[in-house]
């Protein structure tokens, strides 16, 4: 067969196959090194992600707690404002009725000089007692008289 012995051909083909195998093993080794490095980077990324998730969860819990506290404080302040509004409306109504009484007293005093003095004194005493009742009412913090 063309002057080459069969053993030499077999040995040559085995040598070629060994060289191809060595080259493939070298390429495979390089890929495995890159894969191992990527795996280490991936472990670091996963650890960072877990840490960030833990921090985010604790921040969310803190935000929920803060929101609940703020809601409670706001609710109590709204209730207090409503009470103050009602009391202020009561004071305004009492003041308006007091002003009407005073206006009636002054109108009566101006138009009729002949009205007896005890009636005027009695009405004046009622006005003074109403004023004293308003002044003696207990005041709450930040509340008008």
ZAMARGU-4260 file (C-alpha; in steps of 0.2 Angstrom, whole numbers, plus 5000, padded with zeros to 4 digits):
<rodrens>
0) 5000/5000/5000 | 5010/5014/4993 | 5025/5009/5002 | 5020/5013/5020 | 5019/5000/5032
5) 5002/4997/5041 | 5009/5000/5058 | 5016/5017/5054 | 4999/5022/5048 | 4991/5016/5063
10) 5004/5025/5074 | 5002/5041/5064 | 4984/5041/5066 | 4985/5038/5085 | 4997/5052/5086
15) 4985/5064/5077 | 4971/5059/5088 | 4981/5061/5103 | 4986/5079/5098 | 4968/5083/5094
20) 4962/5076/5111 | 4976/5086/5120 | 4970/5102/5111 | 4952/5099/5115 | 4957/5095/5133
25) 4966/5112/5134 | 4951/5121/5127 | 4939/5112/5139 | 4951/5116/5154 | 4950/5135/5149
30) 4931/5134/5148 | 4930/5125/5165 | 4941/5139/5173 | 4930/5153/5166 | 4915/5143/5172
35) 4922/5141/5190 | 4926/5160/5190 | 4909/5164/5185 | 4902/5153/5198 | 4912/5162/5211
40) 4906/5179/5205 | 4888/5172/5205 | 4890/5166/5223 | 4895/5184/5228 | 4881/5191/5218
45) 4868/5180/5226 | 4875/5184/5244 | 4874/5203/5240 | 4856/5200/5233 | 4851/5191/5249
50) 4859/5205/5260 | 4850/5218/5250 | 4833/5209/5251 | 4836/5207/5270 | 4839/5226/5272
55) 4824/5230/5261 | 4813/5219/5271 | 4818/5227/5288 | 4816/5244/5280 | 4798/5239/5274
60) 4794/5233/5292 | 4801/5250/5299 | 4790/5259/5286 | 4775/5250/5291 | 4778/5253/5310
65) 4781/5272/5306 | 4765/5272/5295 | 4755/5264/5309 | 4761/5276/5322 | 4758/5291/5311
70) 4741/5286/5308 | 4737/5284/5326 | 4745/5301/5330 | 4735/5309/5315 | 4719/5301/5321
75) 4721/5307/5339 | 4725/5325/5333 | 4709/5324/5321 | 4698/5319/5336 | 4706/5333/5347
80) 4703/5346/5333 | 4685/5340/5331 | 4682/5342/5350 | 4690/5359/5349 | 4679/5364/5334
85) 4663/5359/5343 | 4668/5368/5359 | 4673/5383/5349 | 4656/5383/5340 | 4648/5381/5357
90) 4658/5397/5363 | 4653/5406/5347 | 4635/5402/5350 | 4635/5407/5368 | 4644/5423/5363
95) 4631/5427/5350 | 4617/5424/5362 | 4626/5435/5375 | 4628/5448/5362 | 4609/5447/5358
100) 4605/5449/5377 | 4616/5464/5379 | 4609/5472/5363 | 4592/5470/5370 | 4597/5477/5386
105) 4605/5492/5378 | 4590/5494/5367 | 4578/5494/5381 | 4589/5506/5391 | 4589/5518/5377
110) 4571/5518/5372 | 4563/5517/5388 | 4569/5528/5402 | 4553/5523/5412 | 4557/5505/5414
115) 4561/5501/5432 | 4579/5500/5438 | 4577/5482/5446 | 4573/5474/5429 | 4589/5481/5421
120) 4599/5476/5436 | 4592/5459/5435 | 4596/5457/5417 | 4613/5464/5420 | 4616/5451/5434
125) 4611/5437/5422 | 4623/5443/5409 | 4637/5444/5422 | 4633/5427/5428 | 4634/5420/5410
130) 4651/5428/5408 | 4657/5421/5424 | 4651/5404/5419 | 4661/5405/5403 | 4677/5411/5412
135) 4676/5397/5425 | 4675/5383/5412 | 4690/5373/5412 | 4702/5376/5398 | 4711/5363/5388
140) 4728/5365/5381 | 4728/5377/5366 | 4709/5380/5368 | 4701/5397/5367 | 4690/5404/5381
</rodrens>
